[in-house]
Amino acid sequence: MEISATQNEIPLKNFGWLDIPKSIWYFLGPDKAKWAFFNITLFSVFFYDFVPPMLVGRMIDFFTNYHAGDSLRIFYYYAIFLGVAHAIISLIRLTCKGRLSRIGISAKTRARIQGFDNLINLPLHWHAKENTGNKIERVFTGSQAIREWSFFSGNSVFPITVSFVGVLTIFLFLNPTFFIFMVVYEMFFYLTQRYYNGRIAEMNDQFNKSNQAASGSYMESTGNLLSIKAMGSEKNISKRVKETEETAQDLQHIISDLGIQKWKSFQVLNGFAFTVFFILISRQMLIGAMTVGSILVYYTYFSKLRDASYDANDATTKAIGLKSDLANMMPIFLEETGVRSGTQKFPKKWDKIEIVDGSFAYPSGHKALDKINLTLSKNEKLGVAGASGSGKSTLVKILLGLYELESGQFRVGDKNYYDIIHEDLIKNIAVVLQETELFNLSLRDNITGLKNVDPDLLDKAIEVSQLGAVLKKLPDGLNTLVGEKGYKLSGGERQRLGIARAVCK
């Protein structure tokens, strides 16, 4: 499956169970063939589990009819085969599971890296819908779900499926009466699952939203510690975090209680099933249709079916949660980036940048720019004045290509702005933002944006921005960490750093 900004193969609001394998397949990347091979191998070896009970039953019947002096050769064959086969099958299983685990870790890493890339490329109006913590939590929980889904088949789906299909097939040929009993047992099991799983799925979706809100509160609060302390809002912020955490906790309690209720229902079902099973066994014994070894074989297979039902109960509960986690993350990979890019180079010779009858409105409907006209000649200094909210910042974002005009013309020289490669535009247009956002990196990295910059250009940027005096005060000069959001620098110093950034571009 190819996932792109313009190809929404997975419905954003109706993420279904069939969308899960599509998502997993995408994130497996170059490991697709390996993942398929190890899963097919693992699925095949699970069928071996039906062999030991049959052979042990035959060994019991052998010793039941054994007389002193009889040859033990067949018993030794069975014993040696079981021992060697167990070792070989175990090694194959562990090798496959180990490989699938590594593939899952790689898929998780791939999802996190691509998730971050998509987040930073999504349009600003999309980011305005929710806070940073929510979005990060969606990527983290979704990528973890990708990892667990990638080997969920080997750990849960395959052994459960093989047990169901294998036991029912064996009883269909061994004894149709027991086959009918097993089918009825599984029907009641399925109905019980269906009744509870719908409610659990609904609660899981609510929990994910609440958990994202809680993580968002943590992220926003820890990212604004200076403001919190300056306003004396520690108690209020802590109260807000507590409320979001308690809401998530209450939903988890409900999910846990539903899970316990489901287990209680299964245990009642199993109690009745055991009673019926032993009644059927006793009748078979009374008519001489079953040997002592057969009793063990029948009981082992029924226990295997029962254990598979237990595992299916746990697996479906887990799958519901993982589906919800994945459904929350996938929209990040399916949204359009909103950054339009052309195919032409930025013109080397241009005389002016011009906007003619340019209009732009935010998704909320607010008209920020209405048929404006702007001409900026090369080497010209132009001031734009206006009241708060008049569109000055919006205009700057349009110049950077972060927003696109809804109507009008936008030209650089004789070229359409939107026909120029976006990366070329960013390289040739520099902006000193009103609020200079800093990272907890060195002063050098904050200026260069982690890019390799010519030392002479960096020196020029420091000179133009008048950062020389600031460097002298810092203990490690350009290598000094500026702190969270640059709290070690004053407002004016942060503005100078923003100017240095613009020069370095």
C-alpha positions as CSV (number, residue, x, y, z in Angstrom):
1,M,0.0,0.0,0.0
2,E,1.3,3.4,-0.9
3,I,0.2,6.1,1.5
4,S,0.5,9.7,0.3
5,A,-1.0,13.1,1.0
6,T,-3.2,12.8,-2.0
7,Q,-4.2,9.2,-1.8
8,N,-6.5,8.5,1.1
9,E,-6.8,4.8,0.8
10,I,-7.8,4.5,4.5
11,P,-10.9,6.5,5.6
12,L,-9.9,9.0,8.2
13,K,-13.2,8.7,10.2
14,N,-14.0,5.0,9.5
15,F,-10.8,3.2,10.1
16,G,-11.8,-0.5,9.9
17,W,-10.2,-3.8,10.7
18,L,-9.3,-4.3,7.0
19,D,-7.3,-1.1,7.1
20,I,-5.0,-2.5,9.7
21,P,-3.1,-4.9,7.4
22,K,-2.8,-2.1,4.8
23,S,-1.2,0.1,7.4
24,I,1.2,-2.6,8.7
25,W,2.2,-3.5,5.1
26,Y,3.1,0.1,4.4
27,F,5.3,0.6,7.5
28,L,7.1,-2.8,7.0
29,G,8.9,-1.0,4.2
30,P,11.8,-3.1,2.9
31,D,11.1,-5.9,5.4
32,K,7.9,-7.0,3.7
33,A,9.3,-10.2,2.2
34,K,11.0,-11.3,5.4
35,W,7.9,-10.5,7.4
36,A,5.8,-12.7,5.1
37,F,8.3,-15.6,5.1
38,F,8.7,-15.8,8.9
39,N,4.9,-15.5,9.4
40,I,4.2,-18.3,6.9
41,T,6.9,-20.5,8.5
42,L,5.5,-19.8,12.0
43,F,2.0,-20.6,10.9
44,S,3.1,-23.9,9.5
45,V,4.9,-25.1,12.6
46,F,2.0,-24.4,14.9
47,F,0.2,-27.4,13.4
48,Y,2.8,-29.6,15.0
49,D,1.1,-29.0,18.4
50,F,-1.6,-31.6,17.4
51,V,1.0,-34.4,17.0
52,P,2.2,-34.9,20.6
53,P,-1.3,-35.6,22.1
54,M,-1.9,-38.2,19.5
55,L,1.4,-39.9,20.0
56,V,1.1,-39.8,23.8
57,G,-2.4,-41.3,23.5
58,R,-0.9,-44.2,21.5
59,M,1.9,-44.6,24.1
60,I,-0.7,-44.9,26.8
61,D,-2.7,-47.5,24.8
62,F,0.6,-49.3,24.1
63,F,1.4,-49.7,27.8
64,T,-2.3,-50.5,28.6
65,N,-2.0,-53.6,26.4
66,Y,1.7,-54.2,27.1
67,H,2.8,-57.7,28.3
68,A,6.1,-58.6,29.7
69,G,8.6,-59.5,27.0
70,D,6.9,-57.4,24.3
71,S,9.1,-55.3,22.2
72,L,9.5,-51.6,23.3
73,R,10.8,-50.5,19.9
74,I,7.6,-48.5,19.0
75,F,7.7,-46.7,22.3
76,Y,11.3,-45.7,21.8
77,Y,10.5,-44.4,18.3
78,Y,7.7,-42.3,19.7
79,A,9.8,-41.0,22.6
80,I,12.8,-40.1,20.3
81,F,10.6,-38.5,17.7
82,L,8.8,-36.3,20.3
83,G,12.1,-35.2,21.9
84,V,13.9,-34.3,18.6
85,A,10.8,-32.7,17.0
86,H,10.2,-30.6,20.1
87,A,13.7,-29.2,20.0
88,I,13.6,-28.5,16.2
89,I,10.1,-26.9,16.3
90,S,11.0,-24.8,19.3
91,L,14.1,-23.5,17.6
92,I,12.2,-22.6,14.5
93,R,9.5,-20.8,16.5
94,L,11.9,-18.8,18.6
95,T,14.0,-17.8,15.5
96,C,10.8,-16.7,13.6
97,K,9.5,-14.7,16.7
98,G,12.9,-13.1,17.2
99,R,13.1,-12.0,13.6
100,L,9.5,-10.7,13.7
101,S,10.3,-8.8,16.8
102,R,13.2,-7.0,15.1
103,I,11.1,-6.3,12.1
104,G,8.4,-4.8,14.4
105,I,11.0,-2.5,16.1
106,S,12.1,-1.3,12.7
107,A,8.5,-0.6,11.6
108,K,7.9,1.3,14.9
109,T,11.0,3.4,14.3
110,R,9.9,4.0,10.7
111,A,6.5,5.1,11.8
112,R,7.9,7.6,14.4
113,I,10.4,9.1,12.0
114,Q,7.8,9.5,9.2
115,G,5.2,10.6,11.7
116,F,7.5,13.5,12.8
117,D,8.3,14.4,9.1
118,N,4.6,14.5,8.3
119,L,3.8,16.6,11.4
120,I,6.3,19.3,10.5
121,N,5.1,19.4,6.9
122,L,1.4,19.7,7.7
123,P,-0.2,23.1,7.2
124,L,-0.4,25.5,10.2
125,H,-4.2,25.6,10.2
126,W,-4.1,21.8,10.8
127,H,-1.8,22.2,13.8
128,A,-4.2,24.8,15.2
129,K,-6.8,22.0,15.8
130,E,-5.1,20.4,18.8
131,N,-2.1,20.9,21.0
132,T,1.3,19.6,20.5
133,G,1.1,16.9,23.2
134,N,-1.9,15.3,21.6
135,K,-0.2,15.0,18.3
136,I,3.0,13.6,19.7
137,E,1.0,11.1,21.8
138,R,-0.8,10.0,18.7
139,V,2.5,9.2,16.9
140,F,4.0,7.5,19.9
141,T,1.0,5.2,20.7
142,G,0.3,4.6,17.0
143,S,3.9,3.6,16.3
144,Q,3.9,1.3,19.3
145,A,0.7,-0.3,17.9
146,I,2.5,-0.8,14.6
147,R,5.3,-2.7,16.4
148,E,2.8,-4.9,18.3
149,W,0.6,-5.5,15.2
150,S,3.6,-6.6,13.2
151,F,4.1,-9.7,15.3
152,F,0.5,-10.0,16.6
153,S,-0.2,-12.6,14.0
154,G,2.7,-14.8,15.2
155,N,2.0,-14.4,18.9
156,S,-1.8,-14.5,18.8
157,V,-3.7,-14.9,15.5
158,F,-1.8,-18.0,14.2
159,P,-1.8,-20.2,17.3
160,I,-5.5,-19.3,18.0
161,T,-6.6,-20.0,14.4
162,V,-4.6,-23.2,14.2
163,S,-6.1,-24.4,17.4
164,F,-9.7,-23.6,16.3
165,V,-9.4,-25.0,12.8
166,G,-7.2,-28.0,13.8
167,V,-9.3,-29.2,16.8
168,L,-12.6,-28.9,14.9
169,T,-11.2,-30.7,11.9
170,I,-9.8,-33.5,14.0
171,F,-13.1,-34.0,15.8
172,L,-15.0,-33.9,12.6
173,F,-13.2,-37.0,11.5
174,L,-12.8,-38.7,14.9
175,N,-16.3,-38.2,16.3
176,P,-19.0,-36.0,14.8
177,T,-20.8,-35.8,18.2
178,F,-17.9,-34.0,19.7
179,F,-17.5,-31.9,16.6
180,I,-21.1,-30.6,17.1
181,F,-20.4,-30.0,20.8
182,M,-17.3,-27.9,19.9
183,V,-19.1,-25.9,17.3
184,V,-21.9,-25.0,19.8
185,Y,-19.3,-24.1,22.4
186,E,-17.5,-21.7,20.0
187,M,-20.9,-20.1,19.0
188,F,-21.6,-19.2,22.6
189,F,-18.0,-18.0,23.0
190,Y,-18.4,-15.8,19.9
191,L,-21.7,-14.3,21.0
192,T,-20.2,-13.4,24.5
193,Q,-17.2,-11.8,22.8
194,R,-19.4,-9.8,20.5
195,Y,-21.5,-8.5,23.3
196,Y,-18.6,-7.1,25.4
197,N,-16.2,-6.1,22.6
198,G,-18.4,-3.4,21.2
199,R,-18.6,-1.7,24.5
200,I,-14.9,-2.1,25.2
201,A,-14.1,-0.6,21.7
202,E,-16.2,2.4,22.4
203,M,-14.5,3.0,25.8
204,N,-11.1,2.5,24.2
205,D,-11.7,5.3,21.7
206,Q,-12.8,7.6,24.5
207,F,-9.8,6.6,26.6
208,N,-7.4,7.4,23.8
209,K,-8.8,10.9,23.3
210,S,-8.6,11.5,27.1
211,N,-5.1,10.1,27.3
212,Q,-4.0,12.3,24.5
213,A,-5.5,15.3,26.3
214,A,-3.6,14.3,29.4
215,S,-0.3,14.0,27.5
216,G,-1.1,17.3,25.8
217,S,-1.4,19.0,29.2
218,Y,2.0,17.6,30.3
219,M,3.7,18.7,27.1
220,E,2.2,22.2,27.0
221,S,2.9,22.8,30.7
222,T,6.5,21.6,30.8
223,G,7.1,23.6,27.6
224,N,6.0,26.8,29.2
225,L,7.5,26.6,32.7
226,L,8.8,30.2,32.6
227,S,5.3,31.6,31.9
228,I,3.7,29.4,34.5
229,K,6.2,30.5,37.2
230,A,5.9,34.2,36.1
231,M,2.1,34.1,36.4
232,G,2.1,32.0,39.6
233,S,-0.1,29.4,37.9
234,E,1.5,26.3,39.3
235,K,-1.6,25.2,41.3
236,N,-4.0,25.9,38.5
237,I,-1.9,24.0,35.9
238,S,-1.4,21.1,38.3
239,K,-5.2,21.0,38.8
240,R,-5.8,20.9,35.1
241,V,-3.3,18.0,34.7
242,K,-4.9,16.2,37.6
243,E,-8.4,16.5,36.1
244,T,-7.3,15.1,32.7
245,E,-5.4,12.3,34.3
246,E,-8.4,11.4,36.5
247,T,-10.7,11.3,33.5
248,A,-8.3,8.9,31.7
249,Q,-8.1,6.8,34.9
250,D,-11.9,6.5,35.2
251,L,-12.2,5.3,31.6
252,Q,-9.4,2.8,32.2
253,H,-11.4,1.5,35.2
254,I,-14.5,1.0,33.1
255,I,-12.5,-0.9,30.4
256,S,-11.0,-3.1,33.2
257,D,-14.4,-3.8,34.7
258,L,-15.8,-4.8,31.3
259,G,-12.9,-7.1,30.8
260,I,-13.5,-8.8,34.2
261,Q,-17.2,-9.2,33.4
262,K,-16.3,-10.8,30.1
263,W,-14.0,-13.3,31.9
264,K,-16.6,-14.2,34.4
265,S,-19.0,-14.9,31.6
266,F,-16.4,-17.2,29.9
267,Q,-15.8,-19.1,33.2
268,V,-19.5,-19.8,33.5
269,L,-19.6,-21.0,29.9
270,N,-16.6,-23.2,30.5
271,G,-18.2,-24.7,33.6
272,F,-21.2,-25.9,31.6
273,A,-19.0,-27.0,28.7
274,F,-16.8,-29.2,31.0
275,T,-19.9,-30.9,32.4
276,V,-21.3,-31.7,28.9
277,F,-17.8,-32.8,27.7
278,F,-17.4,-35.4,30.5
279,I,-20.9,-36.7,30.1
280,L,-20.2,-37.3,26.4
281,I,-16.8,-39.0,27.4
282,S,-18.6,-41.3,29.8
283,R,-21.2,-42.4,27.3
284,Q,-18.4,-43.2,24.8
285,M,-16.6,-45.3,27.4
286,L,-19.8,-47.2,28.3
287,I,-20.4,-48.3,24.8
288,G,-16.7,-49.3,24.4
289,A,-16.0,-46.7,21.7
290,M,-13.1,-45.1,23.4
291,T,-9.8,-46.3,24.9
292,V,-7.9,-44.9,27.9
293,G,-5.5,-43.2,25.6
294,S,-8.3,-41.7,23.6
295,I,-9.7,-40.0,26.7
296,L,-6.4,-38.2,27.2
297,V,-6.3,-37.2,23.5
298,Y,-9.9,-35.9,23.5
299,Y,-9.4,-34.0,26.8
300,T,-6.1,-32.5,25.5
301,Y,-7.7,-31.3,22.3
302,F,-10.7,-29.9,24.2
303,S,-8.4,-28.1,26.6
304,K,-6.4,-26.8,23.6
305,L,-9.7,-25.3,22.2
306,R,-10.6,-23.9,25.6
307,D,-7.2,-22.3,26.0
308,A,-7.4,-20.9,22.5
309,S,-10.7,-19.3,23.5
310,Y,-9.0,-17.8,26.6
311,D,-6.2,-16.4,24.3
312,A,-8.8,-15.1,21.8
313,N,-10.5,-13.2,24.7
314,D,-7.2,-11.5,25.6
315,A,-6.2,-11.0,22.0
316,T,-9.4,-9.3,21.0
317,T,-9.3,-7.0,23.9
318,K,-5.7,-6.1,23.1
319,A,-6.6,-5.8,19.4
320,I,-9.4,-3.3,20.1
321,G,-6.9,-1.1,21.9
322,L,-4.3,-1.4,19.2
323,K,-6.8,-0.6,16.5
324,S,-7.8,2.5,18.3
325,D,-4.2,3.6,18.7
326,L,-3.5,3.0,15.0
327,A,-6.7,4.7,13.9
328,N,-5.7,7.8,15.9
329,M,-2.3,8.0,14.2
330,M,-3.1,7.3,10.5
331,P,-4.7,10.7,9.7
332,I,-1.3,12.3,10.3
333,F,0.0,10.2,7.4
334,L,-3.0,10.8,5.2
335,E,-3.6,14.6,5.5
336,E,-2.5,16.8,2.7
337,T,0.7,18.7,3.5
338,G,-0.7,22.0,2.3
339,V,2.7,23.1,1.0
340,R,2.5,23.5,-2.8
341,S,5.8,23.1,-4.7
342,G,6.5,23.8,-8.3
343,T,9.2,22.5,-10.6
344,Q,11.1,25.6,-11.7
345,K,14.2,27.2,-10.1
346,F,14.1,30.5,-8.3
347,P,15.0,33.1,-10.9
348,K,18.5,34.4,-10.7
349,K,17.6,37.7,-12.3
350,W,14.4,39.2,-10.9
351,D,13.3,42.8,-10.4
352,K,10.4,42.6,-8.1
353,I,8.1,40.4,-6.0
354,E,4.5,41.2,-6.8
355,I,1.0,40.3,-5.4
356,V,-2.0,41.4,-7.5
357,D,-5.5,41.2,-6.0
358,G,-4.4,38.6,-3.5
359,S,-7.0,37.1,-1.2
360,F,-6.8,34.6,1.7
361,A,-9.2,33.3,4.3
362,Y,-8.6,30.9,7.2
363,P,-10.5,27.6,7.4
364,S,-12.7,29.3,10.1
365,G,-13.9,31.7,7.4
366,H,-12.0,34.7,8.7
367,K,-10.9,36.8,5.7
368,A,-7.3,37.8,6.5
369,L,-6.4,39.4,3.1
370,D,-8.9,40.8,0.6
371,K,-7.7,41.7,-2.8
372,I,-4.4,43.3,-1.6
373,N,-1.8,44.6,-4.0
374,L,1.9,44.6,-3.1
375,T,5.0,45.4,-5.1
376,L,8.4,44.9,-3.5
377,S,11.3,45.9,-5.8
378,K,14.8,44.4,-5.5
379,N,16.9,46.2,-2.8
380,E,13.8,48.2,-1.7
381,K,13.1,48.7,2.0
382,L,9.3,48.6,2.6
383,G,7.4,49.0,5.9
384,V,3.9,47.4,6.3
385,A,1.8,48.9,9.1
386,G,-1.6,48.0,10.4
387,A,-3.7,47.3,13.4
388,S,-3.5,44.0,15.2
389,G,-5.2,41.3,13.2
390,S,-5.1,43.3,10.0
391,G,-3.1,40.5,8.2
392,K,0.6,41.5,8.5
393,S,1.7,38.1,9.9
394,T,-0.5,36.3,7.4
395,L,1.2,38.2,4.6
396,V,4.6,37.1,5.8
397,K,3.4,33.4,6.0
398,I,2.1,33.8,2.4
399,L,5.5,35.1,1.3
400,L,7.1,32.0,2.9
401,G,4.7,29.7,1.1
402,L,3.1,28.5,4.4
403,Y,-0.3,29.7,3.2
404,E,-1.5,29.8,-0.4
405,L,-3.5,32.7,-1.9
406,E,-7.1,31.7,-2.7
407,S,-7.2,34.1,-5.6
408,G,-5.0,36.7,-7.3
409,Q,-1.5,36.6,-8.8
410,F,1.8,36.1,-7.0
411,R,5.0,36.6,-9.0
412,V,8.7,36.6,-8.5
413,G,10.0,38.5,-11.5
414,D,8.2,37.0,-14.5
415,K,7.6,33.6,-12.8
416,N,4.5,32.4,-11.0
417,Y,5.5,32.0,-7.3
418,Y,3.7,28.7,-7.1
419,D,5.6,27.3,-10.1
420,I,8.9,27.6,-8.2
421,I,10.3,24.7,-6.1
422,H,9.4,25.3,-2.5
423,E,12.9,24.5,-1.2
424,D,14.3,27.1,-3.5
425,L,11.8,29.7,-2.2
426,I,12.8,29.0,1.4
427,K,16.5,29.3,0.5
428,N,16.0,32.7,-1.1
429,I,13.4,34.3,1.2
430,A,14.4,35.0,4.8
431,V,12.1,36.2,7.6
432,V,12.8,37.4,11.1
433,L,9.7,36.2,13.0
434,Q,7.9,38.3,15.5
435,E,8.5,35.6,18.1
436,T,11.9,33.9,17.7
437,E,11.4,30.3,18.6
438,L,14.5,28.7,20.1
439,F,15.5,25.1,20.9
440,N,17.4,23.8,23.8
441,L,20.5,23.5,21.6
442,S,23.7,25.5,21.4
443,L,23.7,29.1,20.2
444,R,25.4,27.9,17.0
445,D,22.8,25.2,16.2
446,N,20.0,27.7,16.9
447,I,21.5,30.1,14.3
448,T,22.3,27.6,11.6
449,G,19.3,25.3,12.1
450,L,21.6,22.3,12.4
451,K,22.9,22.9,8.9
452,N,26.5,23.2,7.8
453,V,27.2,26.9,7.3
454,D,30.3,28.5,6.0
455,P,32.3,30.0,8.9
456,D,32.6,33.3,7.1
457,L,28.9,33.5,6.7
458,L,28.3,32.7,10.3
459,D,30.8,35.4,11.4
460,K,28.9,37.9,9.1
461,A,25.6,36.8,10.6
462,I,26.9,37.5,14.1
463,E,28.3,40.9,13.1
464,V,25.1,42.0,11.3
465,S,22.9,40.9,14.2
466,Q,25.2,42.4,16.8
467,L,25.5,39.1,18.7
468,G,29.2,39.6,19.5
469,A,28.5,41.2,22.9
470,V,26.2,38.3,23.8
471,L,28.8,35.7,22.9
472,K,31.3,37.3,25.3
473,K,28.9,36.9,28.2
474,L,28.1,33.2,27.5
475,P,30.5,30.7,29.2
476,D,31.0,28.5,26.1
477,G,30.4,31.1,23.4
478,L,28.6,29.6,20.3
479,N,28.6,26.2,22.0
480,T,26.5,27.4,25.0
481,L,23.1,25.7,25.4
482,V,20.4,28.4,25.4
483,G,18.0,26.5,27.6
484,E,14.3,25.5,27.1
485,K,12.8,28.0,24.6
486,G,16.0,30.1,25.0
487,Y,15.2,31.2,28.5
488,K,18.9,32.0,29.1
489,L,18.6,34.9,26.6
490,S,16.7,38.1,26.9
491,G,13.9,39.1,24.5
492,G,16.2,41.4,22.6
493,E,19.0,38.8,22.4
494,R,16.5,36.3,21.0
495,Q,15.5,38.8,18.3
496,R,19.1,39.3,17.4
497,L,19.5,35.5,17.1
498,G,16.5,35.6,14.7
499,I,18.3,38.2,12.5
500,A,21.4,36.0,12.5
501,R,19.3,33.1,11.3
502,A,17.9,35.1,8.4
503,V,21.5,36.1,7.3
504,C,22.7,32.5,7.5
505,K,20.0,31.3,5.1
